[in-house]
């Protein structure tokens, strides 16, 4: 099965979340743990879907 590398922790997972979390409007793939971390009190956080390998 395909895996993607998390933009933040650099680990590869089969289930990823497509999000924006920086002032720069750029879509990146993050793992579940990193999504939980970055979305706290984050006005730049935006969810764009789930990716499954
Ligand atoms: Zn991660």
mmCIF file of the protein (N, C-alpha, C, O) and its ligand, coordinates in Angstrom:
data_MODEL
# 
_entry.id   MODEL 
# 
loop_
_entity.id 
_entity.type 
_entity.pdbx_number_of_molecules 
1 polymer     1 
2 non-polymer 1 
# 
_entity_poly.entity_id                      1 
_entity_poly.type                           'polypeptide(L)' 
_entity_poly.nstd_linkage                   no 
_entity_poly.nstd_monomer                   no 
_entity_poly.pdbx_seq_one_letter_code       
;(UNK)(UNK)(UNK)(UNK)(UNK)(UNK)(UNK)(UNK)(UNK)(UNK)(UNK)(UNK)(UNK)(UNK)(UNK)(UNK)
(UNK)(UNK)(UNK)(UNK)(UNK)(UNK)(UNK)(UNK)(UNK)(UNK)(UNK)(UNK)(UNK)(UNK)(UNK)(UNK)
(UNK)(UNK)(UNK)(UNK)(UNK)(UNK)(UNK)(UNK)(UNK)(UNK)(UNK)(UNK)(UNK)(UNK)(UNK)(UNK)
(UNK)(UNK)(UNK)(UNK)(UNK)
;
_entity_poly.pdbx_seq_one_letter_code_can   XXXXXXXXXXXXXXXXXXXXXXXXXXXXXXXXXXXXXXXXXXXXXXXXXXXXX 
_entity_poly.pdbx_strand_id                 A 
# 
loop_
_entity_poly_seq.entity_id 
_entity_poly_seq.num 
_entity_poly_seq.mon_id 
_entity_poly_seq.hetero 
1 1  UNK n 
1 2  UNK n 
1 3  UNK n 
1 4  UNK n 
1 5  UNK n 
1 6  UNK n 
1 7  UNK n 
1 8  UNK n 
1 9  UNK n 
1 10 UNK n 
1 11 UNK n 
1 12 UNK n 
1 13 UNK n 
1 14 UNK n 
1 15 UNK n 
1 16 UNK n 
1 17 UNK n 
1 18 UNK n 
1 19 UNK n 
1 20 UNK n 
1 21 UNK n 
1 22 UNK n 
1 23 UNK n 
1 24 UNK n 
1 25 UNK n 
1 26 UNK n 
1 27 UNK n 
1 28 UNK n 
1 29 UNK n 
1 30 UNK n 
1 31 UNK n 
1 32 UNK n 
1 33 UNK n 
1 34 UNK n 
1 35 UNK n 
1 36 UNK n 
1 37 UNK n 
1 38 UNK n 
1 39 UNK n 
1 40 UNK n 
1 41 UNK n 
1 42 UNK n 
1 43 UNK n 
1 44 UNK n 
1 45 UNK n 
1 46 UNK n 
1 47 UNK n 
1 48 UNK n 
1 49 UNK n 
1 50 UNK n 
1 51 UNK n 
1 52 UNK n 
1 53 UNK n 
# 
loop_
_struct_asym.id 
_struct_asym.entity_id 
A 1 
B 2 
# 
loop_
_chem_comp.id 
_chem_comp.type 
_chem_comp.mon_nstd_flag 
UNK 'L-peptide linking' . 
ZN  non-polymer         . 
# 
_pdbx_entity_nonpoly.entity_id   2 
_pdbx_entity_nonpoly.name        ? 
_pdbx_entity_nonpoly.comp_id     ZN 
# 
_pdbx_nonpoly_scheme.asym_id         B 
_pdbx_nonpoly_scheme.entity_id       2 
_pdbx_nonpoly_scheme.mon_id          ZN 
_pdbx_nonpoly_scheme.ndb_seq_num     1 
_pdbx_nonpoly_scheme.pdb_seq_num     101 
_pdbx_nonpoly_scheme.auth_seq_num    101 
_pdbx_nonpoly_scheme.pdb_mon_id      ZN 
_pdbx_nonpoly_scheme.auth_mon_id     ZN 
_pdbx_nonpoly_scheme.pdb_strand_id   A 
_pdbx_nonpoly_scheme.pdb_ins_code    . 
# 
loop_
_atom_site.group_PDB 
_atom_site.id 
_atom_site.type_symbol 
_atom_site.label_atom_id 
_atom_site.label_alt_id 
_atom_site.label_comp_id 
_atom_site.label_asym_id 
_atom_site.label_entity_id 
_atom_site.label_seq_id 
_atom_site.pdbx_PDB_ins_code 
_atom_site.Cartn_x 
_atom_site.Cartn_y 
_atom_site.Cartn_z 
_atom_site.occupancy 
_atom_site.B_iso_or_equiv 
_atom_site.pdbx_formal_charge 
_atom_site.auth_seq_id 
_atom_site.auth_comp_id 
_atom_site.auth_asym_id 
_atom_site.auth_atom_id 
_atom_site.pdbx_PDB_model_num 
ATOM   1   N  N  . UNK A 1 1  ? 0.832   -1.203 0.000  1.00 0.00 ? 1   UNK A N  1 
ATOM   2   C  CA . UNK A 1 1  ? 0.000   0.000  0.000  1.00 0.00 ? 1   UNK A CA 1 
ATOM   3   C  C  . UNK A 1 1  ? 0.870   1.258  0.000  1.00 0.00 ? 1   UNK A C  1 
ATOM   4   O  O  . UNK A 1 1  ? 1.967   1.278  0.558  1.00 0.00 ? 1   UNK A O  1 
ATOM   5   N  N  . UNK A 1 2  ? 0.364   2.276  -0.624 1.00 0.00 ? 2   UNK A N  1 
ATOM   6   C  CA . UNK A 1 2  ? 1.102   3.527  -0.722 1.00 0.00 ? 2   UNK A CA 1 
ATOM   7   C  C  . UNK A 1 2  ? 1.111   4.275  0.611  1.00 0.00 ? 2   UNK A C  1 
ATOM   8   O  O  . UNK A 1 2  ? 0.182   4.180  1.413  1.00 0.00 ? 2   UNK A O  1 
ATOM   9   N  N  . UNK A 1 3  ? 2.179   5.010  0.810  1.00 0.00 ? 3   UNK A N  1 
ATOM   10  C  CA . UNK A 1 3  ? 2.285   5.849  2.002  1.00 0.00 ? 3   UNK A CA 1 
ATOM   11  C  C  . UNK A 1 3  ? 2.733   7.232  1.590  1.00 0.00 ? 3   UNK A C  1 
ATOM   12  O  O  . UNK A 1 3  ? 3.388   7.411  0.563  1.00 0.00 ? 3   UNK A O  1 
ATOM   13  N  N  . UNK A 1 4  ? 2.379   8.193  2.390  1.00 0.00 ? 4   UNK A N  1 
ATOM   14  C  CA . UNK A 1 4  ? 2.861   9.549  2.193  1.00 0.00 ? 4   UNK A CA 1 
ATOM   15  C  C  . UNK A 1 4  ? 3.630   9.985  3.430  1.00 0.00 ? 4   UNK A C  1 
ATOM   16  O  O  . UNK A 1 4  ? 3.388   9.517  4.542  1.00 0.00 ? 4   UNK A O  1 
ATOM   17  N  N  . UNK A 1 5  ? 4.567   10.898 3.195  1.00 0.00 ? 5   UNK A N  1 
ATOM   18  C  CA . UNK A 1 5  ? 5.363   11.401 4.301  1.00 0.00 ? 5   UNK A CA 1 
ATOM   19  C  C  . UNK A 1 5  ? 4.720   12.654 4.882  1.00 0.00 ? 5   UNK A C  1 
ATOM   20  O  O  . UNK A 1 5  ? 4.341   13.571 4.154  1.00 0.00 ? 5   UNK A O  1 
ATOM   21  N  N  . UNK A 1 6  ? 4.607   12.675 6.187  1.00 0.00 ? 6   UNK A N  1 
ATOM   22  C  CA . UNK A 1 6  ? 4.053   13.840 6.868  1.00 0.00 ? 6   UNK A CA 1 
ATOM   23  C  C  . UNK A 1 6  ? 5.000   15.025 6.724  1.00 0.00 ? 6   UNK A C  1 
ATOM   24  O  O  . UNK A 1 6  ? 6.209   14.888 6.912  1.00 0.00 ? 6   UNK A O  1 
ATOM   25  N  N  . UNK A 1 7  ? 4.447   16.187 6.390  1.00 0.00 ? 7   UNK A N  1 
ATOM   26  C  CA . UNK A 1 7  ? 5.258   17.377 6.143  1.00 0.00 ? 7   UNK A CA 1 
ATOM   27  C  C  . UNK A 1 7  ? 5.947   17.854 7.420  1.00 0.00 ? 7   UNK A C  1 
ATOM   28  O  O  . UNK A 1 7  ? 6.991   18.503 7.358  1.00 0.00 ? 7   UNK A O  1 
ATOM   29  N  N  . UNK A 1 8  ? 5.366   17.536 8.573  1.00 0.00 ? 8   UNK A N  1 
ATOM   30  C  CA . UNK A 1 8  ? 5.858   18.067 9.843  1.00 0.00 ? 8   UNK A CA 1 
ATOM   31  C  C  . UNK A 1 8  ? 6.814   17.103 10.566 1.00 0.00 ? 8   UNK A C  1 
ATOM   32  O  O  . UNK A 1 8  ? 7.917   17.492 10.951 1.00 0.00 ? 8   UNK A O  1 
ATOM   33  N  N  . UNK A 1 9  ? 6.391   15.860 10.745 1.00 0.00 ? 9   UNK A N  1 
ATOM   34  C  CA . UNK A 1 9  ? 7.233   14.919 11.506 1.00 0.00 ? 9   UNK A CA 1 
ATOM   35  C  C  . UNK A 1 9  ? 8.044   13.995 10.596 1.00 0.00 ? 9   UNK A C  1 
ATOM   36  O  O  . UNK A 1 9  ? 8.902   13.251 11.072 1.00 0.00 ? 9   UNK A O  1 
ATOM   37  N  N  . UNK A 1 10 ? 7.772   14.040 9.283  1.00 0.00 ? 10  UNK A N  1 
ATOM   38  C  CA . UNK A 1 10 ? 8.541   13.281 8.283  1.00 0.00 ? 10  UNK A CA 1 
ATOM   39  C  C  . UNK A 1 10 ? 8.401   11.770 8.394  1.00 0.00 ? 10  UNK A C  1 
ATOM   40  O  O  . UNK A 1 10 ? 9.216   11.031 7.842  1.00 0.00 ? 10  UNK A O  1 
ATOM   41  N  N  . UNK A 1 11 ? 7.372   11.303 9.105  1.00 0.00 ? 11  UNK A N  1 
ATOM   42  C  CA . UNK A 1 11 ? 7.094   9.867  9.135  1.00 0.00 ? 11  UNK A CA 1 
ATOM   43  C  C  . UNK A 1 11 ? 6.081   9.540  8.039  1.00 0.00 ? 11  UNK A C  1 
ATOM   44  O  O  . UNK A 1 11 ? 5.264   10.383 7.666  1.00 0.00 ? 11  UNK A O  1 
ATOM   45  N  N  . UNK A 1 12 ? 6.141   8.308  7.528  1.00 0.00 ? 12  UNK A N  1 
ATOM   46  C  CA . UNK A 1 12 ? 5.238   7.906  6.452  1.00 0.00 ? 12  UNK A CA 1 
ATOM   47  C  C  . UNK A 1 12 ? 4.035   7.147  7.010  1.00 0.00 ? 12  UNK A C  1 
ATOM   48  O  O  . UNK A 1 12 ? 4.163   6.277  7.872  1.00 0.00 ? 12  UNK A O  1 
ATOM   49  N  N  . UNK A 1 13 ? 2.864   7.508  6.486  1.00 0.00 ? 13  UNK A N  1 
ATOM   50  C  CA . UNK A 1 13 ? 1.620   6.871  6.931  1.00 0.00 ? 13  UNK A CA 1 
ATOM   51  C  C  . UNK A 1 13 ? 0.738   6.540  5.740  1.00 0.00 ? 13  UNK A C  1 
ATOM   52  O  O  . UNK A 1 13 ? 0.894   7.103  4.656  1.00 0.00 ? 13  UNK A O  1 
ATOM   53  N  N  . UNK A 1 14 ? -0.190  5.618  5.958  1.00 0.00 ? 14  UNK A N  1 
ATOM   54  C  CA . UNK A 1 14 ? -1.167  5.269  4.924  1.00 0.00 ? 14  UNK A CA 1 
ATOM   55  C  C  . UNK A 1 14 ? -2.383  6.179  4.961  1.00 0.00 ? 14  UNK A C  1 
ATOM   56  O  O  . UNK A 1 14 ? -3.114  6.291  3.976  1.00 0.00 ? 14  UNK A O  1 
ATOM   57  N  N  . UNK A 1 15 ? -2.598  6.828  6.097  1.00 0.00 ? 15  UNK A N  1 
ATOM   58  C  CA . UNK A 1 15 ? -3.745  7.717  6.241  1.00 0.00 ? 15  UNK A CA 1 
ATOM   59  C  C  . UNK A 1 15 ? -3.235  9.118  6.563  1.00 0.00 ? 15  UNK A C  1 
ATOM   60  O  O  . UNK A 1 15 ? -2.571  9.338  7.576  1.00 0.00 ? 15  UNK A O  1 
ATOM   61  N  N  . UNK A 1 16 ? -3.559  10.052 5.684  1.00 0.00 ? 16  UNK A N  1 
ATOM   62  C  CA . UNK A 1 16 ? -3.051  11.409 5.854  1.00 0.00 ? 16  UNK A CA 1 
ATOM   63  C  C  . UNK A 1 16 ? -4.177  12.418 5.712  1.00 0.00 ? 16  UNK A C  1 
ATOM   64  O  O  . UNK A 1 16 ? -5.225  12.127 5.135  1.00 0.00 ? 16  UNK A O  1 
ATOM   65  N  N  . UNK A 1 17 ? -3.945  13.594 6.241  1.00 0.00 ? 17  UNK A N  1 
ATOM   66  C  CA . UNK A 1 17 ? -4.940  14.658 6.154  1.00 0.00 ? 17  UNK A CA 1 
ATOM   67  C  C  . UNK A 1 17 ? -4.361  15.828 5.370  1.00 0.00 ? 17  UNK A C  1 
ATOM   68  O  O  . UNK A 1 17 ? -3.246  16.288 5.617  1.00 0.00 ? 17  UNK A O  1 
ATOM   69  N  N  . UNK A 1 18 ? -5.164  16.290 4.415  1.00 0.00 ? 18  UNK A N  1 
ATOM   70  C  CA . UNK A 1 18 ? -4.734  17.417 3.586  1.00 0.00 ? 18  UNK A CA 1 
ATOM   71  C  C  . UNK A 1 18 ? -5.192  18.690 4.283  1.00 0.00 ? 18  UNK A C  1 
ATOM   72  O  O  . UNK A 1 18 ? -6.390  18.925 4.443  1.00 0.00 ? 18  UNK A O  1 
ATOM   73  N  N  . UNK A 1 19 ? -4.240  19.500 4.692  1.00 0.00 ? 19  UNK A N  1 
ATOM   74  C  CA . UNK A 1 19 ? -4.569  20.694 5.472  1.00 0.00 ? 19  UNK A CA 1 
ATOM   75  C  C  . UNK A 1 19 ? -3.701  21.890 5.081  1.00 0.00 ? 19  UNK A C  1 
ATOM   76  O  O  . UNK A 1 19 ? -2.641  21.755 4.470  1.00 0.00 ? 19  UNK A O  1 
ATOM   77  N  N  . UNK A 1 20 ? -4.203  23.068 5.463  1.00 0.00 ? 20  UNK A N  1 
ATOM   78  C  CA . UNK A 1 20 ? -3.385  24.281 5.464  1.00 0.00 ? 20  UNK A CA 1 
ATOM   79  C  C  . UNK A 1 20 ? -3.270  24.695 6.913  1.00 0.00 ? 20  UNK A C  1 
ATOM   80  O  O  . UNK A 1 20 ? -4.265  24.662 7.638  1.00 0.00 ? 20  UNK A O  1 
ATOM   81  N  N  . UNK A 1 21 ? -2.102  25.079 7.354  1.00 0.00 ? 21  UNK A N  1 
ATOM   82  C  CA . UNK A 1 21 ? -1.982  25.505 8.755  1.00 0.00 ? 21  UNK A CA 1 
ATOM   83  C  C  . UNK A 1 21 ? -1.011  26.679 8.945  1.00 0.00 ? 21  UNK A C  1 
ATOM   84  O  O  . UNK A 1 21 ? -0.702  27.062 10.074 1.00 0.00 ? 21  UNK A O  1 
ATOM   85  N  N  . UNK A 1 22 ? -0.543  27.235 7.846  1.00 0.00 ? 22  UNK A N  1 
ATOM   86  C  CA . UNK A 1 22 ? 0.372   28.377 7.926  1.00 0.00 ? 22  UNK A CA 1 
ATOM   87  C  C  . UNK A 1 22 ? -0.278  29.567 7.225  1.00 0.00 ? 22  UNK A C  1 
ATOM   88  O  O  . UNK A 1 22 ? -1.179  29.391 6.404  1.00 0.00 ? 22  UNK A O  1 
ATOM   89  N  N  . UNK A 1 23 ? 0.179   30.781 7.548  1.00 0.00 ? 23  UNK A N  1 
ATOM   90  C  CA . UNK A 1 23 ? -0.371  31.968 6.866  1.00 0.00 ? 23  UNK A CA 1 
ATOM   91  C  C  . UNK A 1 23 ? -0.240  31.870 5.345  1.00 0.00 ? 23  UNK A C  1 
ATOM   92  O  O  . UNK A 1 23 ? -1.083  32.388 4.613  1.00 0.00 ? 23  UNK A O  1 
ATOM   93  N  N  . UNK A 1 24 ? 0.809   31.213 4.876  1.00 0.00 ? 24  UNK A N  1 
ATOM   94  C  CA . UNK A 1 24 ? 0.955   30.974 3.445  1.00 0.00 ? 24  UNK A CA 1 
ATOM   95  C  C  . UNK A 1 24 ? -0.035  29.877 3.062  1.00 0.00 ? 24  UNK A C  1 
ATOM   96  O  O  . UNK A 1 24 ? -0.056  28.804 3.666  1.00 0.00 ? 24  UNK A O  1 
ATOM   97  N  N  . UNK A 1 25 ? -0.864  30.166 2.037  1.00 0.00 ? 25  UNK A N  1 
ATOM   98  C  CA . UNK A 1 25 ? -1.948  29.244 1.679  1.00 0.00 ? 25  UNK A CA 1 
ATOM   99  C  C  . UNK A 1 25 ? -1.415  28.107 0.824  1.00 0.00 ? 25  UNK A C  1 
ATOM   100 O  O  . UNK A 1 25 ? -1.483  28.137 -0.405 1.00 0.00 ? 25  UNK A O  1 
ATOM   101 N  N  . UNK A 1 26 ? -0.885  27.112 1.504  1.00 0.00 ? 26  UNK A N  1 
ATOM   102 C  CA . UNK A 1 26 ? -0.282  25.984 0.815  1.00 0.00 ? 26  UNK A CA 1 
ATOM   103 C  C  . UNK A 1 26 ? -0.846  24.694 1.416  1.00 0.00 ? 26  UNK A C  1 
ATOM   104 O  O  . UNK A 1 26 ? -0.869  24.526 2.635  1.00 0.00 ? 26  UNK A O  1 
ATOM   105 N  N  . UNK A 1 27 ? -1.298  23.792 0.551  1.00 0.00 ? 27  UNK A N  1 
ATOM   106 C  CA . UNK A 1 27 ? -1.827  22.517 1.032  1.00 0.00 ? 27  UNK A CA 1 
ATOM   107 C  C  . UNK A 1 27 ? -0.688  21.545 1.290  1.00 0.00 ? 27  UNK A C  1 
ATOM   108 O  O  . UNK A 1 27 ? 0.192   21.356 0.450  1.00 0.00 ? 27  UNK A O  1 
ATOM   109 N  N  . UNK A 1 28 ? -0.720  20.932 2.467  1.00 0.00 ? 28  UNK A N  1 
ATOM   110 C  CA . UNK A 1 28 ? 0.290   19.924 2.799  1.00 0.00 ? 28  UNK A CA 1 
ATOM   111 C  C  . UNK A 1 28 ? -0.417  18.701 3.390  1.00 0.00 ? 28  UNK A C  1 
ATOM   112 O  O  . UNK A 1 28 ? -1.575  18.776 3.802  1.00 0.00 ? 28  UNK A O  1 
ATOM   113 N  N  . UNK A 1 29 ? 0.301   17.574 3.425  1.00 0.00 ? 29  UNK A N  1 
ATOM   114 C  CA . UNK A 1 29 ? -0.235  16.366 4.037  1.00 0.00 ? 29  UNK A CA 1 
ATOM   115 C  C  . UNK A 1 29 ? 0.390   16.172 5.413  1.00 0.00 ? 29  UNK A C  1 
ATOM   116 O  O  . UNK A 1 29 ? 1.610   16.164 5.572  1.00 0.00 ? 29  UNK A O  1 
ATOM   117 N  N  . UNK A 1 30 ? -0.495  16.013 6.414  1.00 0.00 ? 30  UNK A N  1 
ATOM   118 C  CA . UNK A 1 30 ? -0.039  15.779 7.786  1.00 0.00 ? 30  UNK A CA 1 
ATOM   119 C  C  . UNK A 1 30 ? -0.659  14.505 8.334  1.00 0.00 ? 30  UNK A C  1 
ATOM   120 O  O  . UNK A 1 30 ? -1.742  14.093 7.917  1.00 0.00 ? 30  UNK A O  1 
ATOM   121 N  N  . UNK A 1 31 ? 0.046   13.886 9.280  1.00 0.00 ? 31  UNK A N  1 
ATOM   122 C  CA . UNK A 1 31 ? -0.515  12.721 9.958  1.00 0.00 ? 31  UNK A CA 1 
ATOM   123 C  C  . UNK A 1 31 ? -1.503  13.188 11.034 1.00 0.00 ? 31  UNK A C  1 
ATOM   124 O  O  . UNK A 1 31 ? -1.586  14.374 11.355 1.00 0.00 ? 31  UNK A O  1 
ATOM   125 N  N  . UNK A 1 32 ? -2.229  12.246 11.564 1.00 0.00 ? 32  UNK A N  1 
ATOM   126 C  CA . UNK A 1 32 ? -3.264  12.561 12.545 1.00 0.00 ? 32  UNK A CA 1 
ATOM   127 C  C  . UNK A 1 32 ? -2.703  13.304 13.766 1.00 0.00 ? 32  UNK A C  1 
ATOM   128 O  O  . UNK A 1 32 ? -3.291  14.290 14.210 1.00 0.00 ? 32  UNK A O  1 
ATOM   129 N  N  . UNK A 1 33 ? -1.595  12.849 14.298 1.00 0.00 ? 33  UNK A N  1 
ATOM   130 C  CA . UNK A 1 33 ? -1.005  13.485 15.487 1.00 0.00 ? 33  UNK A CA 1 
ATOM   131 C  C  . UNK A 1 33 ? -0.628  14.941 15.212 1.00 0.00 ? 33  UNK A C  1 
ATOM   132 O  O  . UNK A 1 33 ? -0.857  15.816 16.047 1.00 0.00 ? 33  UNK A O  1 
ATOM   133 N  N  . UNK A 1 34 ? -0.054  15.192 14.042 1.00 0.00 ? 34  UNK A N  1 
ATOM   134 C  CA . UNK A 1 34 ? 0.373   16.549 13.711 1.00 0.00 ? 34  UNK A CA 1 
ATOM   135 C  C  . UNK A 1 34 ? -0.830  17.453 13.456 1.00 0.00 ? 34  UNK A C  1 
ATOM   136 O  O  . UNK A 1 34 ? -0.787  18.640 13.779 1.00 0.00 ? 34  UNK A O  1 
ATOM   137 N  N  . UNK A 1 35 ? -1.899  16.909 12.881 1.00 0.00 ? 35  UNK A N  1 
ATOM   138 C  CA . UNK A 1 35 ? -3.116  17.705 12.676 1.00 0.00 ? 35  UNK A CA 1 
ATOM   139 C  C  . UNK A 1 35 ? -3.652  18.178 14.020 1.00 0.00 ? 35  UNK A C  1 
ATOM   140 O  O  . UNK A 1 35 ? -3.993  19.350 14.178 1.00 0.00 ? 35  UNK A O  1 
ATOM   141 N  N  . UNK A 1 36 ? -3.726  17.285 14.972 1.00 0.00 ? 36  UNK A N  1 
ATOM   142 C  CA . UNK A 1 36 ? -4.220  17.640 16.304 1.00 0.00 ? 36  UNK A CA 1 
ATOM   143 C  C  . UNK A 1 36 ? -3.366  18.753 16.901 1.00 0.00 ? 36  UNK A C  1 
ATOM   144 O  O  . UNK A 1 36 ? -3.879  19.672 17.539 1.00 0.00 ? 36  UNK A O  1 
ATOM   145 N  N  . UNK A 1 37 ? -2.061  18.656 16.686 1.00 0.00 ? 37  UNK A N  1 
ATOM   146 C  CA . UNK A 1 37 ? -1.143  19.639 17.222 1.00 0.00 ? 37  UNK A CA 1 
ATOM   147 C  C  . UNK A 1 37 ? -1.286  21.013 16.548 1.00 0.00 ? 37  UNK A C  1 
ATOM   148 O  O  . UNK A 1 37 ? -1.333  22.038 17.228 1.00 0.00 ? 37  UNK A O  1 
ATOM   149 N  N  . UNK A 1 38 ? -1.355  21.029 15.215 1.00 0.00 ? 38  UNK A N  1 
ATOM   150 C  CA . UNK A 1 38 ? -1.333  22.317 14.509 1.00 0.00 ? 38  UNK A CA 1 
ATOM   151 C  C  . UNK A 1 38 ? -2.683  23.045 14.520 1.00 0.00 ? 38  UNK A C  1 
ATOM   152 O  O  . UNK A 1 38 ? -2.729  24.261 14.330 1.00 0.00 ? 38  UNK A O  1 
ATOM   153 N  N  . UNK A 1 39 ? -3.777  22.311 14.740 1.00 0.00 ? 39  UNK A N  1 
ATOM   154 C  CA . UNK A 1 39 ? -5.080  22.990 14.617 1.00 0.00 ? 39  UNK A CA 1 
ATOM   155 C  C  . UNK A 1 39 ? -5.496  23.730 15.890 1.00 0.00 ? 39  UNK A C  1 
ATOM   156 O  O  . UNK A 1 39 ? -6.466  24.488 15.879 1.00 0.00 ? 39  UNK A O  1 
ATOM   157 N  N  . UNK A 1 40 ? -4.765  23.513 16.983 1.00 0.00 ? 40  UNK A N  1 
ATOM   158 C  CA . UNK A 1 40 ? -5.057  24.207 18.237 1.00 0.00 ? 40  UNK A CA 1 
ATOM   159 C  C  . UNK A 1 40 ? -4.893  25.715 18.085 1.00 0.00 ? 40  UNK A C  1 
ATOM   160 O  O  . UNK A 1 40 ? -3.823  26.201 17.719 1.00 0.00 ? 40  UNK A O  1 
ATOM   161 N  N  . UNK A 1 41 ? -5.960  26.442 18.370 1.00 0.00 ? 41  UNK A N  1 
ATOM   162 C  CA . UNK A 1 41 ? -5.930  27.914 18.327 1.00 0.00 ? 41  UNK A CA 1 
ATOM   163 C  C  . UNK A 1 41 ? -5.264  28.445 17.062 1.00 0.00 ? 41  UNK A C  1 
ATOM   164 O  O  . UNK A 1 41 ? -4.516  29.422 17.106 1.00 0.00 ? 41  UNK A O  1 
ATOM   165 N  N  . UNK A 1 42 ? -5.539  27.797 15.944 1.00 0.00 ? 42  UNK A N  1 
ATOM   166 C  CA . UNK A 1 42 ? -4.878  28.174 14.703 1.00 0.00 ? 42  UNK A CA 1 
ATOM   167 C  C  . UNK A 1 42 ? -5.906  28.692 13.693 1.00 0.00 ? 42  UNK A C  1 
ATOM   168 O  O  . UNK A 1 42 ? -6.690  27.918 13.143 1.00 0.00 ? 42  UNK A O  1 
ATOM   169 N  N  . UNK A 1 43 ? -5.895  29.996 13.457 1.00 0.00 ? 43  UNK A N  1 
ATOM   170 C  CA . UNK A 1 43 ? -6.845  30.600 12.516 1.00 0.00 ? 43  UNK A CA 1 
ATOM   171 C  C  . UNK A 1 43 ? -6.510  30.248 11.076 1.00 0.00 ? 43  UNK A C  1 
ATOM   172 O  O  . UNK A 1 43 ? -7.360  30.381 10.195 1.00 0.00 ? 43  UNK A O  1 
ATOM   173 N  N  . UNK A 1 44 ? -5.298  29.806 10.826 1.00 0.00 ? 44  UNK A N  1 
ATOM   174 C  CA . UNK A 1 44 ? -4.882  29.450 9.478  1.00 0.00 ? 44  UNK A CA 1 
ATOM   175 C  C  . UNK A 1 44 ? -5.205  27.997 9.129  1.00 0.00 ? 44  UNK A C  1 
ATOM   176 O  O  . UNK A 1 44 ? -5.032  27.575 7.985  1.00 0.00 ? 44  UNK A O  1 
ATOM   177 N  N  . UNK A 1 45 ? -5.676  27.234 10.122 1.00 0.00 ? 45  UNK A N  1 
ATOM   178 C  CA . UNK A 1 45 ? -5.961  25.822 9.879  1.00 0.00 ? 45  UNK A CA 1 
ATOM   179 C  C  . UNK A 1 45 ? -7.174  25.652 8.973  1.00 0.00 ? 45  UNK A C  1 
ATOM   180 O  O  . UNK A 1 45 ? -8.220  26.264 9.190  1.00 0.00 ? 45  UNK A O  1 
ATOM   181 N  N  . UNK A 1 46 ? -7.017  24.815 7.959  1.00 0.00 ? 46  UNK A N  1 
ATOM   182 C  CA . UNK A 1 46 ? -8.098  24.512 7.021  1.00 0.00 ? 46  UNK A CA 1 
ATOM   183 C  C  . UNK A 1 46 ? -7.983  23.053 6.614  1.00 0.00 ? 46  UNK A C  1 
ATOM   184 O  O  . UNK A 1 46 ? -6.902  22.582 6.260  1.00 0.00 ? 46  UNK A O  1 
ATOM   185 N  N  . UNK A 1 47 ? -9.094  22.345 6.664  1.00 0.00 ? 47  UNK A N  1 
ATOM   186 C  CA . UNK A 1 47 ? -9.105  20.926 6.316  1.00 0.00 ? 47  UNK A CA 1 
ATOM   187 C  C  . UNK A 1 47 ? -9.547  20.728 4.881  1.00 0.00 ? 47  UNK A C  1 
ATOM   188 O  O  . UNK A 1 47 ? -10.565 21.275 4.457  1.00 0.00 ? 47  UNK A O  1 
ATOM   189 N  N  . UNK A 1 48 ? -8.779  19.941 4.126  1.00 0.00 ? 48  UNK A N  1 
ATOM   190 C  CA . UNK A 1 48 ? -9.079  19.777 2.695  1.00 0.00 ? 48  UNK A CA 1 
ATOM   191 C  C  . UNK A 1 48 ? -9.312  18.343 2.258  1.00 0.00 ? 48  UNK A C  1 
ATOM   192 O  O  . UNK A 1 48 ? -9.330  18.054 1.062  1.00 0.00 ? 48  UNK A O  1 
ATOM   193 N  N  . UNK A 1 49 ? -9.491  17.441 3.215  1.00 0.00 ? 49  UNK A N  1 
ATOM   194 C  CA . UNK A 1 49 ? -9.788  16.065 2.831  1.00 0.00 ? 49  UNK A CA 1 
ATOM   195 C  C  . UNK A 1 49 ? -8.824  15.054 3.418  1.00 0.00 ? 49  UNK A C  1 
ATOM   196 O  O  . UNK A 1 49 ? -7.807  15.399 4.019  1.00 0.00 ? 49  UNK A O  1 
ATOM   197 N  N  . UNK A 1 50 ? -9.177  13.798 3.225  1.00 0.00 ? 50  UNK A N  1 
ATOM   198 C  CA . UNK A 1 50 ? -8.390  12.697 3.770  1.00 0.00 ? 50  UNK A CA 1 
ATOM   199 C  C  . UNK A 1 50 ? -7.799  11.905 2.602  1.00 0.00 ? 50  UNK A C  1 
ATOM   200 O  O  . UNK A 1 50 ? -8.457  11.708 1.580  1.00 0.00 ? 50  UNK A O  1 
ATOM   201 N  N  . UNK A 1 51 ? -6.572  11.460 2.760  1.00 0.00 ? 51  UNK A N  1 
ATOM   202 C  CA . UNK A 1 51 ? -5.915  10.636 1.750  1.00 0.00 ? 51  UNK A CA 1 
ATOM   203 C  C  . UNK A 1 51 ? -5.643  9.261  2.323  1.00 0.00 ? 51  UNK A C  1 
ATOM   204 O  O  . UNK A 1 51 ? -5.114  9.136  3.427  1.00 0.00 ? 51  UNK A O  1 
ATOM   205 N  N  . UNK A 1 52 ? -6.003  8.221  1.573  1.00 0.00 ? 52  UNK A N  1 
ATOM   206 C  CA . UNK A 1 52 ? -5.728  6.840  2.001  1.00 0.00 ? 52  UNK A CA 1 
ATOM   207 C  C  . UNK A 1 52 ? -4.869  6.145  0.979  1.00 0.00 ? 52  UNK A C  1 
ATOM   208 O  O  . UNK A 1 52 ? -5.181  6.149  -0.212 1.00 0.00 ? 52  UNK A O  1 
ATOM   209 N  N  . UNK A 1 53 ? -3.785  5.546  1.439  1.00 0.00 ? 53  UNK A N  1 
ATOM   210 C  CA . UNK A 1 53 ? -2.877  4.845  0.532  1.00 0.00 ? 53  UNK A CA 1 
ATOM   211 C  C  . UNK A 1 53 ? -3.344  3.454  0.202  1.00 0.00 ? 53  UNK A C  1 
ATOM   212 O  O  . UNK A 1 53 ? -2.680  2.742  -0.551 1.00 0.00 ? 53  UNK A O  1 
HETATM 213 ZN ZN . ZN  B 2 .  ? 3.207   14.031 11.426 1.00 0.00 ? 101 ZN  A ZN 1 
# 
